[in-house]
């Protein structure tokens, strides 16, 4: 505000300019400029007919001030309005606030055009939610937006709820989830992302609205719960602490169905799995599905959410990090986050199951341990593939054991310190030549090219939820997968083979389980979701694991 005041020509700055002009006049009188030259310059000034130059910001034309104020963040505009009456009047211009809504929140729709084509904003919202359902499903009388302006939308809707935009993980026990809060027209909507129906891992994600925030004529934002089948109803949002908020439904009776729990379960099963219970023949899968329904339905959309970030990308990454859908046997499809950390690629669960819950590190891949696949006939043998991976596993264990024993000897005392240090360096040098098992220098260099592909086939006896998997791959690496008993009991890491098919798909062969998981990239545009830096992202990963441990 002080800066604006000085630009406006009020306060101390005016006296400073008057003092500067007096000083300049005093200096001019002492100069050796002749009298004729001075009279000529004065005459030019008096005869000038052009517009006067503005002496401060307030003297600029209004249209130029509108353009300047449109470039300022919306958070500072209220302070600009306090400078003077002229600024306050100019800040009532819709152009300024429309630009702020568009640039800061990605709002693209025109408030005046939403009613232009004979289509009400209510109908537009219904179509955005789900074009396949009847329009009456989400129908609710909405205010007349003709009398609403961009300043109201920014001040009472977008700015107060800006902190909940982005990606979030709900606290639903081992199941987790993925919530994306976005600005959608004149609404802020919380979309719960659901994987496609098993086993169609390459289908697009499904979305279900959990809550929405919009404005009424009173210029007050209203929160509504979208859970259930009776349309929007009263809800509430509370900020628990930084990077955490909670939702509450104030009318949970809207979640109940006339047919009771049986009808609610049948409807949930159709939405969640795309089939009826009779169509699921596996008894263990039926138990898992019923268990998930009982556990998740008890929350009634009263949930706590914690912020999550997309992993930062580096030029050296094997492929673009991000979110992927993966097959997990009887548990169906789950969402994982792939990130890179030096020579490691890690997949962290965003959705989980009673065995390995959300937040846990499901895959840990050692990118310094490439594996060259044998010819197709040998690839069909699970014993041959297990032998190949077991050789890599022994080298990893030997290196880890050698490094730890050498470190212990180095710590025993000064007498053995120098020799131990030399032995440690020798061990590392030997490892650098032997870290690629069963490969020659030529085969190793050929596998380093990400554009080259080689034939790939699953071993006989390996179960795959999706029979349509790629028949060529780019690279393979040694890795481990996390397995555990029900309730995350006796967790352990089991060896496997990470297979990179292309930039959007990879797989993992669980050798001990004789199972295969296929992962496909989530291609939705996710705004307000990128991590500020790698440190914040890694801190988020540690917090995720602590939530479910």
KAZI-V324203 format. One record per backbone hydrogen bond with DSSP energy under -1.0 kcal/mol. NH is the residue of the N-H (numbers start at 1). CO is the residue of the C=O. E is the energy in kcal/mol with one decimal. If there is no record, write none. Layout:
nh:NH co:CO e:E
nh:NH co:CO e:E
//
This chain:
nh:5 co:1 e:-2.2
nh:6 co:2 e:-2.0
nh:7 co:3 e:-2.3
nh:8 co:4 e:-1.8
nh:10 co:5 e:-1.9
nh:14 co:11 e:-1.0
nh:16 co:12 e:-1.9
nh:17 co:13 e:-1.9
nh:18 co:14 e:-2.1
nh:19 co:15 e:-2.5
nh:20 co:16 e:-2.1
nh:21 co:17 e:-2.3
nh:22 co:18 e:-2.1
nh:23 co:19 e:-2.2
nh:24 co:20 e:-2.2
nh:25 co:21 e:-2.2
nh:26 co:22 e:-2.3
nh:27 co:23 e:-2.4
nh:28 co:24 e:-2.1
nh:29 co:25 e:-1.9
nh:30 co:26 e:-1.0
nh:38 co:34 e:-1.5
nh:39 co:35 e:-2.2
nh:40 co:36 e:-1.9
nh:41 co:37 e:-1.9
nh:42 co:38 e:-2.2
nh:43 co:39 e:-2.2
nh:44 co:40 e:-1.8
nh:45 co:41 e:-1.9
nh:46 co:42 e:-2.3
nh:47 co:43 e:-1.9
nh:57 co:7 e:-3.2
nh:59 co:56 e:-1.1
nh:60 co:57 e:-1.6
nh:65 co:61 e:-1.9
nh:66 co:62 e:-2.4
nh:67 co:63 e:-1.5
nh:68 co:64 e:-2.1
nh:69 co:65 e:-3.0
nh:70 co:66 e:-1.7
nh:71 co:68 e:-1.2
nh:72 co:69 e:-1.0
nh:76 co:73 e:-1.6
nh:80 co:76 e:-1.6
nh:81 co:77 e:-2.0
nh:83 co:80 e:-1.6
nh:88 co:84 e:-1.9
nh:89 co:85 e:-2.3
nh:90 co:86 e:-2.3
nh:91 co:87 e:-2.1
nh:92 co:89 e:-1.4
nh:93 co:90 e:-2.0
nh:97 co:93 e:-1.0
nh:98 co:94 e:-2.8
nh:99 co:95 e:-1.9
nh:100 co:96 e:-1.7
nh:101 co:97 e:-2.5
nh:102 co:98 e:-2.0
nh:103 co:99 e:-2.8
nh:104 co:100 e:-2.3
nh:105 co:101 e:-1.1
nh:106 co:102 e:-1.3
nh:107 co:101 e:-1.8
nh:114 co:110 e:-1.1
nh:118 co:115 e:-1.0
nh:124 co:120 e:-2.0
nh:125 co:121 e:-2.1
nh:126 co:122 e:-2.1
nh:127 co:123 e:-2.2
nh:128 co:124 e:-1.8
nh:129 co:125 e:-2.0
nh:130 co:126 e:-1.8
nh:133 co:130 e:-1.1
nh:137 co:134 e:-1.9
nh:147 co:144 e:-1.3
nh:148 co:145 e:-1.4
nh:153 co:149 e:-1.8
nh:154 co:150 e:-2.8
nh:155 co:151 e:-2.9
nh:156 co:152 e:-2.8
nh:157 co:153 e:-1.4
nh:158 co:153 e:-2.5
nh:159 co:154 e:-2.6
nh:161 co:157 e:-1.3
nh:162 co:159 e:-1.3
nh:164 co:161 e:-1.4
nh:165 co:162 e:-1.3
nh:166 co:181 e:-2.2
nh:168 co:179 e:-2.4
nh:169 co:306 e:-2.7
nh:171 co:304 e:-2.5
nh:172 co:170 e:-1.4
nh:175 co:172 e:-1.8
nh:177 co:350 e:-2.0
nh:179 co:168 e:-2.9
nh:180 co:191 e:-2.8
nh:181 co:166 e:-2.7
nh:182 co:189 e:-2.3
nh:184 co:187 e:-2.9
nh:187 co:184 e:-1.4
nh:188 co:213 e:-2.1
nh:189 co:182 e:-2.3
nh:190 co:211 e:-2.5
nh:191 co:180 e:-2.6
nh:192 co:208 e:-3.1
nh:193 co:178 e:-3.1
nh:194 co:206 e:-3.4
nh:200 co:197 e:-2.2
nh:201 co:199 e:-2.3
nh:203 co:200 e:-1.3
nh:206 co:194 e:-3.2
nh:208 co:192 e:-1.9
nh:210 co:190 e:-3.0
nh:212 co:224 e:-2.1
nh:213 co:188 e:-2.3
nh:214 co:222 e:-1.9
nh:216 co:220 e:-1.3
nh:219 co:216 e:-1.8
nh:222 co:214 e:-3.7
nh:224 co:212 e:-2.7
nh:225 co:233 e:-2.8
nh:226 co:210 e:-2.8
nh:233 co:225 e:-1.7
nh:235 co:223 e:-1.9
nh:236 co:248 e:-2.0
nh:238 co:246 e:-2.5
nh:241 co:244 e:-1.3
nh:244 co:241 e:-1.6
nh:245 co:305 e:-1.7
nh:246 co:238 e:-2.9
nh:247 co:303 e:-2.6
nh:248 co:236 e:-2.4
nh:250 co:234 e:-2.0
nh:254 co:251 e:-2.0
nh:255 co:252 e:-1.8
nh:260 co:257 e:-2.1
nh:264 co:260 e:-2.1
nh:265 co:261 e:-2.7
nh:266 co:262 e:-2.3
nh:267 co:263 e:-2.4
nh:268 co:264 e:-2.5
nh:269 co:265 e:-2.7
nh:270 co:266 e:-1.9
nh:271 co:267 e:-2.0
nh:272 co:268 e:-3.0
nh:273 co:269 e:-2.6
nh:280 co:277 e:-1.2
nh:286 co:282 e:-1.9
nh:287 co:283 e:-1.9
nh:288 co:284 e:-2.0
nh:289 co:285 e:-2.4
nh:290 co:286 e:-2.4
nh:291 co:287 e:-2.3
nh:292 co:288 e:-2.1
nh:293 co:289 e:-2.2
nh:294 co:290 e:-2.2
nh:295 co:291 e:-2.1
nh:296 co:292 e:-2.7
nh:297 co:293 e:-2.1
nh:299 co:296 e:-1.2
nh:302 co:299 e:-1.8
nh:305 co:245 e:-3.4
nh:306 co:169 e:-1.8
nh:307 co:243 e:-1.9
nh:308 co:167 e:-1.9
nh:310 co:529 e:-3.3
nh:317 co:314 e:-1.7
nh:322 co:338 e:-1.5
nh:324 co:336 e:-2.7
nh:325 co:520 e:-3.2
nh:326 co:334 e:-3.0
nh:327 co:518 e:-1.1
nh:328 co:332 e:-2.2
nh:331 co:328 e:-2.1
nh:332 co:329 e:-1.7
nh:334 co:326 e:-2.6
nh:336 co:324 e:-2.8
nh:337 co:348 e:-2.8
nh:338 co:322 e:-3.0
nh:339 co:346 e:-2.5
nh:341 co:344 e:-3.0
nh:344 co:341 e:-1.4
nh:345 co:365 e:-2.1
nh:346 co:339 e:-2.9
nh:347 co:363 e:-2.2
nh:348 co:337 e:-2.4
nh:349 co:360 e:-2.5
nh:350 co:335 e:-3.0
nh:351 co:335 e:-1.6
nh:352 co:175 e:-1.5
nh:353 co:356 e:-1.4
nh:358 co:174 e:-1.9
nh:359 co:349 e:-2.8
nh:360 co:357 e:-1.3
nh:362 co:347 e:-1.5
nh:362 co:360 e:-1.1
nh:363 co:347 e:-1.6
nh:364 co:480 e:-2.4
nh:365 co:345 e:-3.2
nh:366 co:478 e:-2.3
nh:367 co:343 e:-2.9
nh:369 co:366 e:-1.6
nh:371 co:476 e:-2.5
nh:379 co:375 e:-1.8
nh:380 co:376 e:-1.3
nh:381 co:378 e:-1.2
nh:385 co:381 e:-2.0
nh:386 co:382 e:-2.4
nh:387 co:383 e:-2.4
nh:388 co:384 e:-1.9
nh:389 co:385 e:-2.3
nh:390 co:386 e:-2.6
nh:391 co:387 e:-1.6
nh:392 co:388 e:-1.2
nh:393 co:389 e:-2.4
nh:394 co:390 e:-2.3
nh:395 co:391 e:-1.6
nh:396 co:392 e:-2.2
nh:397 co:393 e:-2.4
nh:398 co:394 e:-2.8
nh:399 co:395 e:-2.5
nh:400 co:396 e:-2.4
nh:401 co:397 e:-2.9
nh:402 co:398 e:-3.0
nh:403 co:399 e:-2.4
nh:404 co:400 e:-1.9
nh:405 co:401 e:-2.4
nh:406 co:402 e:-2.3
nh:407 co:403 e:-1.9
nh:408 co:404 e:-1.9
nh:409 co:405 e:-2.3
nh:410 co:406 e:-2.2
nh:411 co:407 e:-1.3
nh:420 co:416 e:-2.2
nh:421 co:417 e:-2.2
nh:422 co:418 e:-2.2
nh:423 co:419 e:-2.3
nh:424 co:420 e:-2.5
nh:425 co:421 e:-2.1
nh:426 co:422 e:-2.1
nh:427 co:423 e:-2.4
nh:428 co:424 e:-2.2
nh:429 co:425 e:-2.1
nh:430 co:426 e:-2.3
nh:431 co:427 e:-1.9
nh:432 co:428 e:-1.8
nh:439 co:436 e:-1.3
nh:444 co:440 e:-2.4
nh:445 co:441 e:-2.0
nh:446 co:442 e:-2.1
nh:447 co:443 e:-1.8
nh:454 co:473 e:-2.5
nh:456 co:471 e:-2.7
nh:460 co:380 e:-2.8
nh:462 co:459 e:-1.7
nh:463 co:514 e:-2.5
nh:469 co:467 e:-1.3
nh:473 co:454 e:-2.4
nh:474 co:500 e:-3.3
nh:475 co:500 e:-1.1
nh:477 co:498 e:-2.3
nh:478 co:369 e:-2.3
nh:479 co:496 e:-1.8
nh:480 co:364 e:-2.4
nh:481 co:494 e:-2.8
nh:482 co:362 e:-2.0
nh:483 co:492 e:-2.6
nh:485 co:489 e:-3.5
nh:487 co:354 e:-1.7
nh:488 co:485 e:-1.4
nh:492 co:483 e:-2.4
nh:494 co:481 e:-3.0
nh:496 co:479 e:-2.5
nh:497 co:509 e:-1.5
nh:498 co:477 e:-2.9
nh:499 co:507 e:-2.6
nh:500 co:475 e:-2.9
nh:501 co:505 e:-1.6
nh:502 co:505 e:-1.8
nh:506 co:519 e:-1.5
nh:507 co:499 e:-2.9
nh:508 co:517 e:-2.0
nh:509 co:497 e:-2.3
nh:510 co:515 e:-2.9
nh:511 co:509 e:-1.1
nh:514 co:510 e:-1.3
nh:515 co:510 e:-1.8
nh:516 co:463 e:-2.2
nh:517 co:508 e:-2.4
nh:519 co:506 e:-3.0
nh:520 co:325 e:-2.4
nh:521 co:504 e:-2.2
nh:522 co:323 e:-3.0
nh:531 co:310 e:-1.3
nh:537 co:533 e:-1.7
nh:538 co:534 e:-2.6
nh:539 co:535 e:-2.1
nh:540 co:536 e:-2.0
nh:541 co:537 e:-2.1
nh:542 co:538 e:-2.0
nh:543 co:539 e:-2.1
nh:544 co:540 e:-2.4
nh:545 co:541 e:-1.9
nh:546 co:542 e:-1.5
nh:547 co:543 e:-1.5
//
